[in-house]
């Protein structure tokens, strides 16, 4: 499900909380006073990737296109909003960079957990294993660019860190819209050295390098509706061997479409992933959905619905399929000063939940 553009934070709504499932073992990411963990150079590299990928859009008057996209989105006409290539590029150029920066910071904070995710070891003996990642609703590319930045970040920190300095990633982007060309442009620019001015010094040219190398990072886009079709063989095959799944600013849209179908999708996802796999969910704080138990409509926070599905024990006392390892109900990412991009970037506030698959 494609993402709505970021919204300004709203006041908390009066919602039905219900009995919260157990979240033993949950830890909270401690808030930090500033964006000091990820080097500014890497953050700027992410923005350079977007600038290079959508230069033609950014150098033209992009605002009429953005207004058309916003109009379709607020009418919840997703088919129209993401039905034209020019709309997809305008969306990715305008709203994706801020999220990519925010996601990069999240991945850096979760490095110890991501470093423990199961990898696909069916590779040659002389090659490092591959961490396979599935990004549900990640068509606009924020996760892709952020993961490339994260791989660059871990490689700079050296072999003593989780994730290592020799890791490889393969990312499958799964979205209801056809984002293939956008993803191809972003992949090309994360694996290509940035274009330099003809006046660049010899030292600058020698230091110029891509964010990641094609030998360590690959991406493929897939157009699939994860809730309105059967859990198809193709989707099952995409999740086989996956160690890390992200659902970023997508779950609330899925729940808004259908709570029962979304719950079913989460159960099928659970059945498809192996022990130790991670599921990362981010969404707007205070997001809620309406369900109708026994004919009476009630509003529940999406984190309650999520926990109710993933952390519920079996009818015969079996352990829950997942353990929640991180929870942050309201987290800010603020754009660091000094970063350069043709369009003003926005701060982002979100809730964050990380789960680990059990036996």
RAURMO-V124412 format. One record per pair of residues at least 12 apart in sequence whose C-alpha atoms are under 6 Angstrom apart, sorted by the first residue. I is the first residue (numbers start at 1). J is the second residue. D is the distance in Angstrom with one decimal. If there is no record, write none. Layout:
i=I j=J d=D
i=I j=J d=D
//
This chain:
i=1 j=137 d=4.7
i=1 j=175 d=5.5
i=1 j=176 d=5.3
i=1 j=250 d=5.9
i=2 j=137 d=5.4
i=12 j=286 d=5.9
i=15 j=299 d=5.3
i=15 j=300 d=5.8
i=16 j=299 d=5.2
i=16 j=300 d=5.0
i=17 j=300 d=5.7
i=21 j=308 d=5.9
i=23 j=324 d=5.9
i=25 j=325 d=5.9
i=26 j=324 d=5.3
i=26 j=325 d=4.4
i=26 j=326 d=5.3
i=27 j=325 d=5.7
i=27 j=326 d=4.8
i=28 j=326 d=5.2
i=28 j=327 d=5.2
i=28 j=328 d=5.8
i=44 j=339 d=5.9
i=49 j=189 d=5.5
i=53 j=185 d=5.5
i=53 j=186 d=6.0
i=69 j=81 d=5.1
i=92 j=140 d=5.4
i=96 j=142 d=5.3
i=98 j=345 d=5.8
i=99 j=142 d=5.9
i=100 j=142 d=4.3
i=100 j=146 d=4.9
i=102 j=333 d=5.6
i=103 j=146 d=5.9
i=104 j=146 d=4.7
i=104 j=150 d=6.0
i=112 j=162 d=5.4
i=115 j=162 d=4.6
i=115 j=163 d=4.1
i=117 j=243 d=5.3
i=117 j=276 d=6.0
i=117 j=277 d=5.6
i=118 j=243 d=4.9
i=119 j=131 d=4.5
i=119 j=243 d=6.0
i=120 j=241 d=5.9
i=130 j=168 d=4.8
i=130 j=169 d=5.3
i=131 j=169 d=4.8
i=132 j=169 d=5.9
i=132 j=170 d=4.9
i=132 j=242 d=4.7
i=132 j=243 d=5.7
i=133 j=171 d=4.7
i=133 j=242 d=5.6
i=133 j=244 d=4.8
i=133 j=245 d=5.7
i=134 j=171 d=5.8
i=134 j=172 d=4.8
i=134 j=173 d=6.0
i=134 j=245 d=4.8
i=135 j=173 d=4.9
i=135 j=174 d=6.0
i=135 j=245 d=5.8
i=135 j=246 d=4.8
i=136 j=174 d=5.0
i=136 j=247 d=5.1
i=137 j=174 d=5.8
i=137 j=175 d=4.6
i=137 j=250 d=5.8
i=138 j=173 d=5.6
i=139 j=175 d=5.4
i=139 j=179 d=5.3
i=168 j=216 d=4.3
i=168 j=217 d=5.9
i=169 j=217 d=5.0
i=170 j=217 d=5.8
i=170 j=218 d=4.9
i=170 j=219 d=5.8
i=171 j=219 d=4.7
i=172 j=219 d=5.9
i=172 j=220 d=5.1
i=172 j=221 d=5.9
i=173 j=221 d=4.7
i=173 j=222 d=5.9
i=174 j=222 d=4.9
i=174 j=223 d=6.0
i=175 j=223 d=5.2
i=175 j=224 d=5.6
i=176 j=223 d=5.3
i=176 j=224 d=4.9
i=176 j=225 d=4.7
i=177 j=223 d=5.9
i=178 j=223 d=5.5
i=180 j=221 d=5.3
i=190 j=211 d=5.2
i=191 j=210 d=5.1
i=191 j=212 d=5.2
i=191 j=213 d=5.3
i=191 j=214 d=5.9
i=192 j=210 d=4.7
i=193 j=209 d=4.6
i=193 j=210 d=3.9
i=227 j=261 d=5.7
i=243 j=277 d=4.5
i=244 j=277 d=5.7
i=244 j=278 d=4.7
i=245 j=279 d=4.8
i=246 j=279 d=5.9
i=246 j=280 d=4.7
i=247 j=281 d=4.8
i=248 j=281 d=5.6
i=248 j=282 d=4.7
i=249 j=282 d=5.6
i=249 j=283 d=4.4
i=275 j=357 d=5.2
i=275 j=358 d=5.2
i=275 j=359 d=5.3
i=276 j=356 d=5.7
i=276 j=357 d=5.0
i=277 j=356 d=5.7
i=277 j=357 d=5.2
i=278 j=355 d=5.6
i=278 j=356 d=4.6
i=279 j=354 d=5.7
i=279 j=355 d=5.1
i=280 j=353 d=5.9
i=280 j=354 d=4.5
i=281 j=352 d=5.9
i=281 j=353 d=5.2
i=282 j=351 d=5.5
i=282 j=352 d=4.6
i=283 j=350 d=5.4
i=283 j=351 d=5.5
i=284 j=350 d=4.7
i=284 j=351 d=6.0
i=285 j=330 d=5.8
i=285 j=350 d=5.0
i=285 j=351 d=5.0
i=287 j=301 d=5.8
i=287 j=302 d=5.9
i=288 j=300 d=5.3
i=288 j=301 d=4.0
i=288 j=302 d=4.9
i=310 j=322 d=5.7
i=321 j=358 d=5.2
i=322 j=356 d=5.5
i=322 j=357 d=4.5
i=322 j=358 d=5.3
i=323 j=355 d=5.4
i=323 j=356 d=5.2
i=324 j=354 d=5.9
i=324 j=355 d=4.3
i=325 j=354 d=5.7
i=325 j=355 d=5.6
i=326 j=353 d=5.6
i=326 j=354 d=5.0
i=327 j=352 d=5.7
i=327 j=353 d=4.7
i=328 j=351 d=5.6
i=328 j=352 d=5.0
i=329 j=351 d=4.4
i=330 j=350 d=5.6
i=330 j=351 d=4.8
i=331 j=349 d=5.5
i=331 j=350 d=5.3
i=331 j=351 d=6.0
i=332 j=348 d=5.8
i=332 j=349 d=4.4
i=333 j=347 d=5.8
i=333 j=348 d=5.1
i=334 j=347 d=4.5
i=335 j=347 d=5.6
//
